[in-house]
Amino acid sequence: MPEKPVSSTEISRRDAFKVAGTAGAIAAARPLQGAPAIQKVRAASDQVQFGMIGTGSRGSYLLKHLKGIDTGRCIALCDINQDHLDKGAETIGTNPTKYKDYRELLGRKDVEAVIIATPLFVHFPVTRDSLQAGKHTFCEKSLVFKPEELHALRALSNERPKQIMQVGLQRRYSRFYQAVKDMIDKGALGEVTNMYAQWNRNPGWTMKPGGRDNMNNWRLFKDMSGGLAAELASHQVDVADWMFGSRPESVVAVGGHEFIFDGRDIADNVQLIFRYPKGKKLVATYISTNSHVPMFGGTRTEFGEIIMGTEGAVEITVGDDTHPAMAVFYPEPPRPEVTHAAGKEKKWSAGATMVSVGAQKGMPVLLAKDELSPNDSFLESELKHGRRLLYSKGIMAPEEGRNPVDLELEGFFNSVRTGTRPKADLEVGLSDSTAVMLSNIALEEDRKVLFTEMDKMGLGNKT
Ligand SMILES: NC(=O)c1ccc[n+]([C@@H]2O[C@H](COP(=O)([O-])OP(=O)(O)OC[C@H]3O[C@@H](n4cnc5c(N)ncnc54)[C@H](O)[C@@H]3O)[C@@H](O)[C@H]2O)c1
């Protein structure tokens, strides 16, 4: 059956996102600016008084960003590792009280909110105790480690609706991801049917001296870690949940512990296919033997996602302190015009017909600040035209401006003060953890796992 021609409305939808850039333009983007180093002076009563539990690698990174956010003030830190604790206190610079036992931190009445960045197997006990101590709670992804923890945390958090529960899935706070979600909702990608995600590294995690006795190696052991699915796939499954607007129905996995033998027991390569309602799929790959990422013209080599619809695809990845965020839109090429074999009539044709429509050009996704508006002042309009011209020449690319980590942390304090539901809330976190846990079961048991299986898993076990 020949396909319909692209309608004028479809064409205008495409043009709405059209700036004549190339994927190469994106390479010119600057990394995101870190949060300003000095807090503005704000009345202490306005600031959310918070403590952090787990001041290792992620905790310190968050503290670096928290230093520049004046709606919260760090008054307490906890870690079982003295060096990490001292480094955390030095990073935040607010002279927080230091604790080795997190229950002492939770016992402080003046701590309103708690940020948790412990290893995955220590998420649930600390999050549970934090909620039970009456604290607003932010816990890093992946939220829970075991099915019984999922059910218990849902019940506990639902009993305490006034306490904020947020999860560290920072892509939910990225303006680029939000812009792409808007594009999808407006139909610019047509029907979104597939997503491809990649986070390949070489070699990825390495074993530090001390093997499993060294807590810094927790990621490499199954009794403490969900491996690549928990640490990497969790971010990208969450993107798929958000962009597809639904949650997976099933997952299959291929991979294993096959290439790196340094004492670890987790898989060193994992390939996952998630099936979503209406036949949508997320295909995701996490290998530790090659780092090539065929996205963004090869300019961003770490990780990214491609969201694919009948009218176009978007390549996207998140920014951090050293890398720019990127989002590039590739409209589908025009349907090929071919001469119908039976006559001279021109038809639109699908399939592998050869056409000379030229290479598919990528266009930077524009953020609201670059959209032209009739209300723009002369100066605003000139600036926007200038920026768009530079994007089109590949000299500059749209910038996110703020690291989504700053936005998620500001969002947490705002939710604490206003009661607003976080974008990455309990159910977003639990859905994400479900995908992680079931991916690992699919891998271990070499079978297709249905998401409905989680409803019954872990119910007999006490937490
Ligand atoms: N959102 C993101 O992009 C992102 C990035 C990196 C890590 N993370 C998450 O952050 C969490 C921590 O990862 P990391 O890389 O910082 O690990 P890490 O090992 O560097 O830090 C974990 C810290 O927790 C401490 N700890 C362990 N048990 C504790 C306890 N009972 N009480 C107090 N402290 C305890 C450890 O001593 C260590 O300092 C993980 O869940 C990880 O998935 C999220």
The ligand as an SDF file (V2000), in Angstrom:
LIG
                    3D

 44 48  0  0  0  0  0  0  0  0999 V2000
   21.8210   10.5240   39.7320 N   0  0  0  0  0  0  0  0  0  0  0  0
   23.0060   10.2100   39.2350 C   0  0  0  0  0  0  0  0  0  0  0  0
   23.3490   10.5610   38.1100 O   0  0  0  0  0  0  0  0  0  0  0  0
   23.9650    9.4040   40.0650 C   0  0  0  0  0  0  0  0  0  0  0  0
   25.3250    9.4010   39.7350 C   0  0  0  0  0  0  0  0  0  0  0  0
   26.2030    8.6620   40.5270 C   0  0  0  0  0  0  0  0  0  0  0  0
   25.7210    7.9310   41.5840 C   0  0  0  0  0  0  0  0  0  0  0  0
   24.3850    7.9420   41.8670 N   0  0  0  0  0  0  0  0  0  0  0  0
   23.8560    7.1180   42.9930 C   0  0  0  0  0  0  0  0  0  0  0  0
   24.3360    7.6230   44.2260 O   0  0  0  0  0  0  0  0  0  0  0  0
   24.4790    6.5510   45.1530 C   0  0  0  0  0  0  0  0  0  0  0  0
   25.8910    6.5870   45.7400 C   0  0  0  0  0  0  0  0  0  0  0  0
   26.8180    6.3410   44.7190 O   0  0  0  0  0  0  0  0  0  0  0  0
   28.3350    6.8220   44.8520 P   0  0  0  0  0  0  0  0  0  0  0  0
   28.9540    6.7340   43.5240 O   0  0  0  0  0  0  0  0  0  0  0  0
   28.3910    8.1230   45.5500 O   0  0  0  0  0  0  0  0  0  0  0  0
   28.9310    5.6890   45.8010 O   0  0  0  0  0  0  0  0  0  0  0  0
   30.1270    5.8880   46.8100 P   0  0  0  0  0  0  0  0  0  0  0  0
   30.5630    4.5420   47.2280 O   0  0  0  0  0  0  0  0  0  0  0  0
   31.1500    6.8190   46.2440 O   0  0  0  0  0  0  0  0  0  0  0  0
   29.4410    6.6550   48.0500 O   0  0  0  0  0  0  0  0  0  0  0  0
   28.5550    6.0380   48.9190 C   0  0  0  0  0  0  0  0  0  0  0  0
   28.8520    6.5450   50.3340 C   0  0  0  0  0  0  0  0  0  0  0  0
   27.9070    6.0090   51.2530 O   0  0  0  0  0  0  0  0  0  0  0  0
   28.6010    5.6950   52.4410 C   0  0  0  0  0  0  0  0  0  0  0  0
   27.8390    4.7510   53.2400 N   0  0  0  0  0  0  0  0  0  0  0  0
   27.6680    3.4210   53.0490 C   0  0  0  0  0  0  0  0  0  0  0  0
   26.8880    2.9100   54.0060 N   0  0  0  0  0  0  0  0  0  0  0  0
   26.5560    3.9340   54.8130 C   0  0  0  0  0  0  0  0  0  0  0  0
   25.7710    4.0360   55.9880 C   0  0  0  0  0  0  0  0  0  0  0  0
   25.1780    2.9750   56.5230 N   0  0  0  0  0  0  0  0  0  0  0  0
   25.6510    5.2420   56.5790 N   0  0  0  0  0  0  0  0  0  0  0  0
   26.2660    6.3260   56.0520 C   0  0  0  0  0  0  0  0  0  0  0  0
   27.0200    6.3000   54.9450 N   0  0  0  0  0  0  0  0  0  0  0  0
   27.1560    5.1030   54.3460 C   0  0  0  0  0  0  0  0  0  0  0  0
   29.9270    5.1650   51.9510 C   0  0  0  0  0  0  0  0  0  0  0  0
   30.9210    5.1940   52.9800 O   0  0  0  0  0  0  0  0  0  0  0  0
   30.2340    6.1230   50.8190 C   0  0  0  0  0  0  0  0  0  0  0  0
   30.9480    7.2500   51.2450 O   0  0  0  0  0  0  0  0  0  0  0  0
   24.1760    5.2710   44.3830 C   0  0  0  0  0  0  0  0  0  0  0  0
   22.8600    4.8700   44.6220 O   0  0  0  0  0  0  0  0  0  0  0  0
   24.3180    5.6880   42.9350 C   0  0  0  0  0  0  0  0  0  0  0  0
   23.5050    4.9520   42.0500 O   0  0  0  0  0  0  0  0  0  0  0  0
   23.5090    8.6770   41.1500 C   0  0  0  0  0  0  0  0  0  0  0  0
  1  2  1  0
  2  3  2  0
  2  4  1  0
  4  5  1  0
  4 44  2  0
  5  6  2  0
  6  7  1  0
  7  8  2  0
  8  9  1  0
  8 44  1  0
  9 10  1  0
  9 42  1  0
 10 11  1  0
 11 12  1  0
 11 40  1  0
 12 13  1  0
 13 14  1  0
 14 15  2  0
 14 16  1  0
 14 17  1  0
 17 18  1  0
 18 19  2  0
 18 20  1  0
 18 21  1  0
 21 22  1  0
 22 23  1  0
 23 24  1  0
 23 38  1  0
 24 25  1  0
 25 26  1  0
 25 36  1  0
 26 27  1  0
 26 35  1  0
 27 28  2  0
 28 29  1  0
 29 30  1  0
 29 35  2  0
 30 31  1  0
 30 32  2  0
 32 33  1  0
 33 34  2  0
 34 35  1  0
 36 37  1  0
 36 38  1  0
 38 39  1  0
 40 41  1  0
 40 42  1  0
 42 43  1  0
M  CHG  2   8   1  16  -1
M  END
$$$$
